[in-house]
Amino acid sequence: MSTLTTHQHEGGLAVFLIGARVVKPWRPDAWLPAFAAMGPMLAELGRDPDAGLLHARTTIDADLRGVTVVQYWRTIDDIYRYANADERRHRPAWLAFYRRAHRVPGAVQVWHESYAVPAGHHESLYADAPRPFGLARAAGSIPASRRGRTARERLKNPVTSA
């Protein structure tokens, strides 16, 4: 029998997806800096829990031409505050990206999507996952039975005591 777990988070949260995709692989001078900028930003956020990032994981696209970073944040406002802070790594990296993109148009695509997820509008299920990942890594993991047997039950039920 599988061990089923779910995430422990009760309140609202934000999910932020950001990625880069290589279009002109022969121009690493134009796309490599965009890829290289993410690591230092995530390290900066990891050193500052008050910034609001709960967890991030990087995935490689199936065609091997791009990466996506899935980020879990406390709020959308935390994301915008970080992105627009002059003293943080994001703003200078973004300005440098625009300068490179102007010199070598179309070499790399960058994109992001932001989702504000209100309390009671997120659920998860992990089977045989002793090391949590995704939202459970960001918020902690509990037995799924504490929320419900089905996805519908987990969506509408807060965590019950053990």
Residue frames relative to the residue before (quaternion, step in Angstrom):
aa qw qx qy qz dx dy dz
M 1.0000 0.0000 0.0000 0.0000 0.00 0.00 0.00
S 0.4463 -0.6985 0.4986 0.2533 3.58 -0.96 0.88
T 0.3742 -0.6637 0.5969 0.2515 3.50 -1.25 0.60
L 0.1382 -0.8098 0.5688 0.0411 3.58 -0.61 1.16
T 0.0211 -0.7888 0.6140 -0.0202 3.53 -0.92 1.00
T 0.1601 -0.7483 0.6335 0.1143 3.52 -1.36 0.23
H 0.6005 -0.5541 0.4132 0.4020 3.58 -1.24 0.12
Q 0.4812 -0.7026 0.4651 0.2420 3.53 -1.20 0.57
H 0.5059 0.6998 -0.4064 0.2986 3.62 1.17 -0.42
E 0.2576 -0.7970 0.5359 0.1065 3.56 -0.93 0.95
G 0.7479 0.4445 -0.2347 0.4336 3.60 0.87 -0.87
G 0.7066 -0.3870 0.3501 0.4779 3.50 -1.30 -0.40
L 0.0271 -0.7772 0.6279 0.0296 3.53 -1.31 0.24
A 0.3293 -0.7121 0.5737 0.2354 3.54 -1.31 0.01
V 0.1715 -0.7421 0.6391 0.1067 3.53 -1.13 0.75
F 0.0716 -0.7948 0.6023 -0.0193 3.53 -0.80 1.10
L 0.1040 -0.7693 0.6292 0.0385 3.56 -0.80 1.07
I 0.0551 0.7846 -0.6153 0.0525 3.55 -0.89 0.91
G 0.0616 0.8289 -0.5511 0.0741 3.54 -0.92 0.83
A 0.1972 -0.7304 0.6385 0.1410 3.48 -1.41 0.17
R 0.1046 -0.7897 0.6043 0.0128 3.52 -1.08 0.82
V 0.3713 -0.7342 0.5312 0.2025 3.56 -0.82 1.06
V 0.1480 -0.7831 0.6011 0.0599 3.55 -0.85 1.03
K 0.7722 0.1890 -0.1044 0.5975 3.58 1.07 -0.75
P 0.1907 -0.8372 0.5000 0.1132 3.60 0.20 1.24
W 0.6248 0.5527 -0.3311 0.4411 3.60 1.17 -0.48
R 0.6956 0.4194 -0.2738 0.5151 3.61 1.30 0.04
P 0.0130 -0.8384 0.5449 0.0011 3.63 0.58 1.07
D 0.5527 0.6049 -0.3946 0.4159 3.58 1.20 -0.44
A 0.7036 0.4503 -0.2581 0.4854 3.59 1.16 -0.55
W 0.7937 0.3320 -0.1820 0.4762 3.63 0.97 -0.71
L 0.5834 0.6135 -0.3860 0.3664 3.62 1.02 -0.65
P 0.6493 0.5124 -0.3478 0.4414 3.66 0.88 -0.72
A 0.6124 0.5409 -0.3574 0.4523 3.62 1.06 -0.63
F 0.6645 0.4814 -0.2968 0.4885 3.59 1.01 -0.81
A 0.6919 0.5070 -0.2763 0.4334 3.57 0.93 -0.95
A 0.6056 0.5956 -0.3578 0.3880 3.62 1.10 -0.51
M 0.6133 0.6002 -0.3618 0.3642 3.61 1.05 -0.65
G 0.6244 0.5751 -0.3468 0.3989 3.62 0.88 -0.85
P 0.7017 0.4497 -0.2890 0.4710 3.61 0.74 -0.92
M 0.6179 0.5263 -0.3581 0.4614 3.61 1.07 -0.62
L 0.6696 0.4868 -0.3030 0.4720 3.60 0.91 -0.86
A 0.6241 0.5238 -0.3381 0.4711 3.59 1.05 -0.71
E 0.6303 0.5294 -0.3245 0.4660 3.58 0.99 -0.85
L 0.6789 0.4803 -0.2849 0.4767 3.58 0.90 -0.92
G 0.6365 0.5449 -0.3232 0.4399 3.58 1.04 -0.73
R 0.6684 0.4884 -0.2917 0.4792 3.57 1.15 -0.60
D 0.7642 0.3213 -0.1660 0.5340 3.59 1.23 -0.32
P 0.1927 -0.8239 0.5217 0.1087 3.61 0.16 1.23
D 0.6035 0.5745 -0.3602 0.4195 3.61 1.13 -0.51
A 0.5339 0.6349 -0.4080 0.3812 3.61 1.22 -0.31
G 0.5493 -0.6702 0.3625 0.3431 3.59 1.16 -0.47
L 0.5290 0.6008 -0.4381 0.4090 3.61 1.19 -0.09
L 0.2704 -0.7804 0.5473 0.1352 3.57 -0.76 1.06
H 0.7637 -0.1935 0.1722 0.5913 3.58 1.00 -0.84
A 0.0542 -0.7749 0.6285 0.0385 3.55 -1.23 0.55
R 0.0074 -0.7694 0.6383 0.0238 3.52 -1.19 0.61
T 0.3131 -0.7562 0.5542 0.1516 3.54 -1.09 0.79
T 0.1017 -0.7785 0.6178 0.0449 3.54 -1.00 0.87
I 0.3448 -0.7004 0.5831 0.2248 3.55 -1.21 0.56
D 0.4842 -0.6777 0.4732 0.2870 3.55 -0.84 0.98
A 0.6472 -0.5693 0.3551 0.3618 3.58 -1.12 0.71
D 0.7143 0.4344 -0.2687 0.4784 3.61 1.04 -0.67
L 0.4459 -0.7358 0.4038 0.3112 3.59 1.37 0.14
R 0.5677 0.6050 -0.3908 0.3987 3.62 1.15 0.40
G 0.8055 0.1897 -0.1064 0.5512 3.56 1.23 -0.07
V 0.2580 -0.7259 0.6124 0.1773 3.49 -1.38 0.19
T 0.1467 -0.7458 0.6423 0.0985 3.51 -1.30 0.52
V 0.1729 -0.7494 0.6298 0.1091 3.55 -1.01 0.86
V 0.1991 -0.7548 0.6189 0.0875 3.55 -0.75 1.15
Q 0.0291 -0.8169 0.5750 -0.0336 3.56 -0.64 1.15
Y 0.1917 -0.7419 0.6332 0.1090 3.54 -1.10 0.83
W 0.0558 -0.8078 0.5860 -0.0299 3.57 -0.73 1.13
R 0.6081 -0.5348 0.4302 0.3991 3.56 -1.26 0.35
T 0.8099 -0.0710 0.1028 0.5731 3.59 0.83 -1.01
I 0.6194 -0.5076 0.4449 0.4008 3.53 -1.34 0.27
D 0.6222 0.5545 -0.3439 0.4326 3.59 0.98 -0.79
D 0.6141 0.5373 -0.3521 0.4585 3.61 1.04 -0.68
I 0.6292 0.5293 -0.3333 0.4614 3.59 1.00 -0.80
Y 0.7037 0.4679 -0.2742 0.4590 3.59 0.77 -1.03
R 0.6145 0.5433 -0.3518 0.4511 3.58 1.03 -0.76
Y 0.6685 0.4818 -0.3053 0.4773 3.59 0.91 -0.87
A 0.6821 0.5214 -0.3013 0.4148 3.59 0.78 -1.01
N 0.7732 0.3772 -0.1857 0.4747 3.59 1.01 -0.75
A 0.5007 0.6625 -0.4285 0.3562 3.60 1.23 0.00
D 0.4358 -0.7279 0.4726 0.2387 3.56 -0.61 1.16
E 0.7019 0.4831 -0.2692 0.4488 3.61 1.05 -0.72
R 0.6162 0.5387 -0.3421 0.4616 3.61 1.26 -0.09
R 0.6589 -0.5587 0.3540 0.3583 3.58 -1.26 0.39
H 0.5827 0.6306 -0.3853 0.3382 3.61 1.04 -0.64
R 0.6916 0.5131 -0.3059 0.4061 3.59 0.67 -1.07
P 0.6854 0.4498 -0.3180 0.4763 3.67 0.76 -0.82
A 0.6312 0.5270 -0.3421 0.4547 3.62 1.02 -0.73
W 0.6519 0.5171 -0.3133 0.4578 3.57 1.00 -0.84
L 0.6553 0.5003 -0.3108 0.4730 3.60 0.95 -0.84
A 0.6409 0.5095 -0.3235 0.4744 3.61 1.00 -0.78
F 0.6135 0.5416 -0.3462 0.4587 3.58 1.04 -0.75
Y 0.6577 0.5104 -0.3160 0.4551 3.61 0.89 -0.89
R 0.6407 0.5154 -0.3356 0.4597 3.59 0.97 -0.76
R 0.6689 0.4834 -0.3016 0.4775 3.61 0.92 -0.89
A 0.6512 0.5255 -0.3193 0.4447 3.59 0.92 -0.86
H 0.6285 0.5220 -0.3349 0.4694 3.58 1.09 -0.63
R 0.6826 0.4821 -0.2836 0.4704 3.60 1.06 -0.77
V 0.7894 0.1196 -0.0391 0.6008 3.60 1.05 -0.80
P 0.1281 -0.8403 0.5217 0.0733 3.60 0.36 1.21
G 0.8462 0.2363 -0.1660 0.4478 3.54 -1.09 0.77
A 0.4453 0.7038 -0.4605 0.3071 3.63 1.19 0.18
V 0.7944 0.0390 0.0125 0.6060 3.55 1.08 -0.73
Q 0.2563 -0.7308 0.6110 0.1643 3.52 -1.10 0.76
V 0.0596 -0.7558 0.6486 0.0674 3.55 -1.02 0.75
W 0.0043 -0.8015 0.5959 -0.0498 3.54 -1.07 0.71
H 0.0038 0.7758 -0.6279 -0.0618 3.52 -1.32 0.24
E 0.1334 -0.7423 0.6504 0.0906 3.51 -1.36 0.45
S 0.1423 -0.7880 0.5960 0.0590 3.58 -0.97 0.88
Y 0.0538 -0.7892 0.6118 0.0017 3.54 -0.97 0.91
A 0.1926 -0.7331 0.6418 0.1165 3.56 -0.84 1.02
V 0.0977 -0.8146 0.5717 0.0051 3.57 -0.55 1.18
P 0.2937 -0.7836 0.5169 0.1801 3.60 -0.35 1.17
A 0.6552 -0.4759 0.4027 0.4266 3.54 -1.28 0.37
G 0.7974 0.2859 -0.2217 0.4829 3.55 -1.01 0.81
H 0.6956 0.4420 -0.2718 0.4969 3.59 1.27 0.10
H 0.6717 0.3981 -0.3344 0.5278 3.56 1.06 0.74
E 0.0396 0.7700 -0.6355 0.0403 3.53 -1.09 0.78
S 0.0659 -0.7909 0.6074 0.0334 3.52 -1.24 0.40
L 0.0568 -0.7665 0.6369 0.0601 3.52 -1.30 0.35
Y 0.0512 -0.7794 0.6243 -0.0144 3.52 -0.93 1.01
A 0.1742 -0.7831 0.5910 0.0843 3.59 -0.81 1.00
D 0.8525 -0.0459 -0.0101 0.5206 3.54 -0.85 1.07
A 0.4088 0.6926 -0.4770 0.3546 3.55 0.83 1.06
P 0.1089 -0.8384 0.5303 0.0637 3.61 0.31 1.20
R 0.7087 0.3045 -0.2255 0.5951 3.58 1.19 -0.49
P 0.3640 -0.7739 0.4693 0.2200 3.60 -0.30 1.23
F 0.0395 -0.7581 0.6494 0.0436 3.54 -1.25 0.55
G 0.7452 0.3760 -0.2831 0.4723 3.55 -1.28 0.12
L 0.8331 -0.1530 0.1367 0.5136 3.55 -1.07 -0.78
A 0.6178 0.5427 -0.3525 0.4467 3.62 1.06 -0.64
R 0.6278 0.5067 -0.3404 0.4829 3.61 1.09 -0.58
A 0.6668 0.5070 -0.2943 0.4601 3.57 1.05 -0.76
A 0.8349 0.2591 -0.0711 0.4804 3.56 0.90 -0.94
G 0.5903 -0.5385 0.3913 0.4567 3.58 1.20 -0.24
S 0.3098 -0.7605 0.5548 0.1335 3.51 -1.21 0.64
I 0.0327 -0.7812 0.6234 -0.0069 3.57 -1.09 0.80
P 0.6317 -0.5011 0.3954 0.4399 3.61 -1.18 0.26
A 0.5309 -0.6541 0.4377 0.3143 3.58 -0.90 0.92
S 0.5880 0.6016 -0.3705 0.3936 3.58 1.07 -0.64
R 0.5921 0.5724 -0.3727 0.4277 3.61 1.17 -0.39
R 0.7265 0.3675 -0.2315 0.5326 3.61 1.25 -0.28
G 0.6982 -0.4300 0.3003 0.4873 3.57 0.99 -0.73
R 0.5912 -0.6067 0.4234 0.3212 3.51 -1.29 0.45
T 0.7863 0.2626 -0.1307 0.5438 3.60 0.99 -0.81
A 0.6725 -0.4788 0.3709 0.4253 3.55 -1.30 0.27
R 0.6349 0.5307 -0.3315 0.4532 3.61 0.95 -0.81
E 0.6615 0.4969 -0.3084 0.4695 3.57 0.93 -0.86
R 0.6686 0.4994 -0.3098 0.4556 3.60 0.93 -0.86
L 0.6256 0.5435 -0.3428 0.4423 3.59 1.07 -0.64
K 0.7819 0.3648 -0.1951 0.4663 3.57 0.86 -0.85
N 0.6975 0.4745 -0.2703 0.4640 3.59 1.22 -0.33
P 0.3593 -0.6890 0.5793 0.2462 3.55 -0.92 0.85
V 0.6620 -0.4780 0.3779 0.4364 3.55 -1.26 0.19
T 0.2239 -0.7574 0.5981 0.1355 3.55 -0.92 0.92
S 0.6050 -0.5520 0.4049 0.4066 3.56 -1.16 0.42
A 0.6597 -0.5703 0.3424 0.3497 3.54 -1.18 0.67
